[in-house]
Each structure stands twice: as C-alpha cells, then as structure tokens.
C-alpha cells in the first residue's frame, strides 16, 4: 500500500494490501512543511487581512458580526457558508462566554477548521494495481502543471508513474506534459491528433502491462457549458473503465488452468481469486480548480461532479488570492452531497514543484485568518 509522504516499507515489513497507509507529512518533514505553511499564509494574506481587521475593536456586538459577514462575503465564502460560520461562531462565543474580539477570532478559526475537516483526506495509492487517475479542469486552471507536480510527489515517494497526454489537440499541452515526463524520468503515452479516449485506453493497457503503480491521464481543458466537450469527458471515463476491464479479462485468462485439467494449481477443485480494489478505473477523478475564481470554482465543482462523479480536488493559485473563502463554500456543499464531501487532496501556492502540498483543514484555517 502506498500513500503520499510515507515511503514504501522494506520487503520484510510490507503493509497488508487491504490496509491503506496514512500520510503523515508533518512528522516526516517538519522543516519543509513549515516553509510551505509560511508560503500559504503569505498567499492567503489578501483574504485574511480583510477579515482580521474585524477583530481590532474593543467589544463584541452586532457591528462586529455585520463587519465579519461583509468580510466573509468579500472573500467569496458565499451566502450559505457565511451564515453557517456566523451561526456556529455565535454559539461558540456564547458557550465560551467570550468577551474579547481577538478571542472571537480564535473561535472563528476553530469553526472554519471544523467545517473544512471533511475535505481533509490523503490521496492513497496502492489499493489498486494499477491506480488510474483521470484529471479534468477548465482552461487555465493549472491542470497540466499540477499533474507534473503530482508526478514528482509520486515518484519521490516510490511510486512508478505513466503519464497519458489525452489533451491531443493542443500541442502545447502535450509538449508541457512531455517536459514533465522527462524531468521526472517517467513514461508517457502521447499521440498527436489521436482520439483522447483512444490515448487513455492505450495508457491504461500500457500502465498495467508495465506494472506501473499509477497512470495519470491529462485531459483537455473545457468549460462546463460546453456540453459536447463534457460528453467527451464522460466517454473518456467509460473507455478507461473498458480498458481496465479488458486488462483484467486478459489477466484472468492467463491465470486459468489449461482446458481439460481437473483442478487448478493448489489442488483444490474450485477457487476464487479476490483482488483488493476491484472497483473499475478510473479509481480517482480529480478536478483542478483555480482558487482565484472564487464562487465560480464552486460552480465548476458542481458541474464536473454531475458529469463525472468527482473523487478529489486540487486547488491551485492560492498565492495572492482574495477569494480563499471559497473552500468553505465547497465544504458546506459537500456536507449536503449524497456521496459525501469531495476531498481537497492538494493546494498550490506557486509555480515551483514544492508549492503543491497536501491539504490540512486546521493549517488552512489558521493561515487564512492569521
């Protein structure tokens, strides 16, 4: 089992295939994590500074809550999430008998962290052999760059990766992904002008045949309103599942005893092979969203989720944004979603490889309201 920020165990101490390994980034690399948190805090300063000024007064009154409501709305927290946080905050203030505005700020951090907590979940690799990850997003969200950074994370922590350039009609996207493949020394499946679904199919077959831990599939950027392109994404997802099934059929055929034999290997008359992670690919469907787009990012999440049933998010470009509150809106929407919250696997605060890190609710809340 493999998970980010946890190196694979030695052969004599391999974790059970049925038990995922949880990531513990702070315990493993505290210094790099602190440096990244400083970047996150700096990136969210535009959002946090407008909220922080609310707590510079001397008393807790209606004016404070009104100013806080305005600040949260300006941070693109959204009407529903803003009201949720205000109601929760007032409850906490009453329960704690708080009288100082700065103490109210600390309670707001706790309320925000609690709201965001369901978004905190590690991306686990190893439940499937091979784990197939499909990545979608609108144009300009930083999708291909995020895939490159994700490849670096995976490779650094011991996973073998194959990239699929399923954005076949934009030469720059293929070239960019090829650069990331070369930089990380990983294989790539790419074909100019080919059908995106066909490239995805070939990549899944190749990844499984080569024994790769992960296949990362880059798709072309598109707007949710471009219905024919959203339908293309759904087609790619179906073809990925078909490729996964075809490879599984081949594996089963290879494992079957010769025709006419009375018993399979092992001597028993019948046997059942149960594999961990029998769920069909893609095992992860990720959406990359630009943190600068605020409430529009929430609309993207809803639209892509309706089309693809998302399993995770990567939030980019949080450096310098004044709209960091949108994660609260996404969290509140997720709490009402039938399948549960869509986790935020990673957040990005810059162009460098190390500027993409795992999401932590408490850290984010503290950075936002620092």
Secondary structure, 3 states (H helix, E strand, C coil): CEECCECCCCHHHCCCCCCCCCCCHHHHCHHHHHHHHHHHHHHCHHHHHHHHHHHHCCCCCHHHHHHHHHHHHHCCCCHHHHHHHHHHHHHHHHHHCCCCHHHHHHHHHHHHHHHHHHHCCCCEECCCCCEEEEEEECCCCCHHHHHHHHHHHHHHCCCCEEEEECCCCCHHHHHHHHHHHHHHCCEEECCCCCCHHHHHHHHHHHHHHCCCCEEEEECCCCCCCCHHHHHHHHHHHHHHHHHHHHHHHHHHHHHCCCCCCCCCCCCCCCCCCCCCCCCCCCCEEEEEEEHHHCHHHHHHHHHHHHHHCCCEEEEECCCCCCCCCHHHHHHHHHHCCCCCCCEEEEEECCCCHHHEEECCHHHHHHHHCC
